[in-house]
Amino acid sequence: MVGDDGKSKGNGPKKIPITSPLYLHPSDNSNLNVTQIIFNGENYEMRADAVKNGLDAKNKLAFIEGKVNEPESNSDEDKLELVAWRQCNAMLKAWLRNVIDPKLHPSITFSQPIKDVWDKLCERYSVGNAPRVHQLKSELNECKQGRDSVVEYYTRLKTIWDELANYSKIEDCTCGATVSIAKEREEEKVHQFLMGLDSKLYGNIRTNLLMEDPIASLTRAYALILREERHASLTKVKEDRNKAAMVA
């Protein structure tokens, strides 16, 4: 007999509790993708965070953190946990393979425990904080709208902002500096977003936004620019129809 906590009662067979990292849900299988982001050798930190988040949702993060080691089989209970550990270890290696570009598979040894595989990936592909932050800031300075739509341009910016935020987190404090720093960063994003826009299309509305005091929030600036783009698109469609009618 098994209790609500997944542990056995009486003389019934022992089972792995559902709250244990060693427990595999019936829906877990080797084809599962814990994240939709495929690691191709670039931006290791961002993709590692996505994988860890997916494993955390599956209650398996402890494996790559080294908190769940291979148990010794000195008793029947230990043998049960040993079998469960090996099954989970094999399953996690399959999940990790699924989110790594197949081109990288030959260079990765998956025969080791998942903790060792994870550490080797980190050692090989993690470039460190300072070089990556420098690279991201360089990409941020060069990020311009070009021929992209407003949505595509904003998405590129947000991807860089989000990864930078992982390297430079704001520490909580009681002096109010946290709020001030967060506000300053938000205003900096507004300036970066407006600076990279196409000046011919959005020069006037950009000037209006910059003249506001206090400056518009990033959400409001993005919404106004997006509305301006849609308005310009509708106007162009009407003009094209009028020209076609005149020709006809």
Secondary structure, DSSP 8 states (H G I E B T S, - for coil): -B-TTS-B-TTS-----TTSTT---TT--TT--S-S--B-SS-HHHHHHHHHHHHHHTT-HHHHTT-S-----SSHHHHHHHHHHHHHHHHHHHHHHHTB-GGGGGGS--SS-HHHHHHHHHHHH---HHHHHHHHHHHHHH---TTS-HHHHHHHHHHHHHHHHHHS-----SSSHHHHHHHHHHHHHHHHHHHTS-HHHHHHHHHHHHTSSS---HHHHHHHHHHHHHHHHHHHHHHHHHHHHHH-
